[in-house]
Amino acid sequence: MKSMDKIVSLCKRRGFLFQSSEIYGGIQGFWDYGPLGVELKRNVKEAWWTDMIRGHNDLITPAGAPSTFEMVGLDSTIIMHPQVWKCSGHYDLFHDHMVDCRESKKRYRFDQVRGRWCEHRDQKIFVSTLAEVEQELDEVRRRAMKFFKLRPKNADELTVGNESLTLDQLDDTHSVLAPDAKSLDTLTEPREFNLMFKTTIGALGGEEDAAFLRPETAQGIFVNFKNVVDSSRVKIPFGIGQIGKSFRNEITPRNFTFRSREFEQMEIEFFCRPDQSQEWYRYWRDRRLAWYKTLGLSDESLIMREHHVEELAHYSVGTADIEYAFPFLPPGEYGELEGIAHRGDFDLRSHMEGKLDPNSPPGEPMKVELNEHGKPKHRGSGKDLSYRDEVTNEKFVPHVIEPSAGADRGVLAFLCEAYTEDEAPDENGEMQVRTVMKLHPRLAPVKAAVFPLVKKDGMPEVAQEIYGELKQSMNVFYDEKGAVGRRYRRQDEAGTPYCITVDTDTLTDKTVTIRDRDTLEQTRVKIDEVAAVIHTLLR
Ligand code: ATP
């Protein structure tokens, strides 16, 4: 059975992920990638960069696309001019609702604390918890028993509701037992909390020197739009892609790396003519979903959730989230992997004219937001960020489609999908449960492992030669310690797709075996052909 506990423990045991600053007790919402994890994450980012940016052929029209198009890359800074965040809307609008607990002094995100209604005699209370979904029911029951001072033998006097709800789904919080409280009704009214990390530039450090760590990589692309157009001669339609760190001061980081305070994004801003934007929106939405599937996420665990009309910003024609059935969610619930948004001309126009008013009347061009004195609330750069079509000589502000993916959430989904328990024969030929990470070969941290069957008869020398040759073009692992069955198991847990074993036959017929991680089939291959065969298999 796949469970989050097992996945988290494998990640730590095998060096995929560690808690940041663990020797000091850790720091909530920050994670480090170990030797296997860093390779996996690099492979995810590399696959994205190759498939979306560098490997994109702008001479042919990809299936489903309205026309050919160009893609280029960018690497902008984490700290930018503070005005960027004023015009993007993050300064005023990028917040979550939080509640404070007057008893425990802890702070929670309103929409993330879960719980259930519990009833004992004529008292009905809402018992909340931050426990993972798998433990939620038990934890709610345990806390309710304690609250009502019930002994185990009186457990049937307690009724626990079937439905798991979050605090924001309740009408009021007066009957809530907060996650770390002993008495009822200790939560404050929800308040807004800006998610941007603040820092100061320079030695003086006054309020005017305040700067922010970017909460998304996208704005670095918008503010460089003109630079890219002028320097690289790209023509609309084209996209700019960027991979980089983003920071959000999440109130309740949780669910392993899913909601972290420091994470990486892989974002594309795709610029097109306004009259073609809907077609491009549909193209990117479908293409991004297909990308996850080609790298191994199953049809059943992925969904595309189109936002309802009421959820959309009125300048947007559509937004869709690609969501994955993470094991920490209740059955039937999905968590966002990537959002694909039609952003109209909101961002470029805001950086030109000043922050646009998201409440401008629908159907009219958006107006610059004004302060109480009737002056622009946040002034734009005043630079012309429009585009001139060389053929038609038309000038317009391009519309933007934004596929915005999280690298860490992608890695987590690939890890969850890959985790498999099946049965395989052990050293003595007896069937045993085996844990195997069925990662797509493009993503696997180690592509192949090379083993001499035993540490004698010249086998290590042959194995080391094969290792040396493969090492030049891929991440390979060499292991000569212990029973070969155990070495296979270790590679299965690391997700290594192929194991190459040098055995007694190698010495006479110059062949080795290649073992397939998923089918467990072993095929004999000539030593001189090993590299070519492995390369073909990995493709
Ligand atoms: P959520 O609703 O889960 O907070 P969001 O809608 O705010 O996410 P976006 O602003 O659309 O997220 O960011 C784009 C992508 O960046 C998300 O789909 C996700 O993959 C990633 N991402 C956003 N916030 C985090 C985070 N705190 N930790 C890890 N990844 C994140």
Residues whose N, C-alpha, C, O or C-beta is under 5 A from the ligand:
A	BS01	ATP	R248 E250 T257 F258 R259 S260 F263 Q265 E336 L337 E338 G339 S404 A405 G406 D408 R409
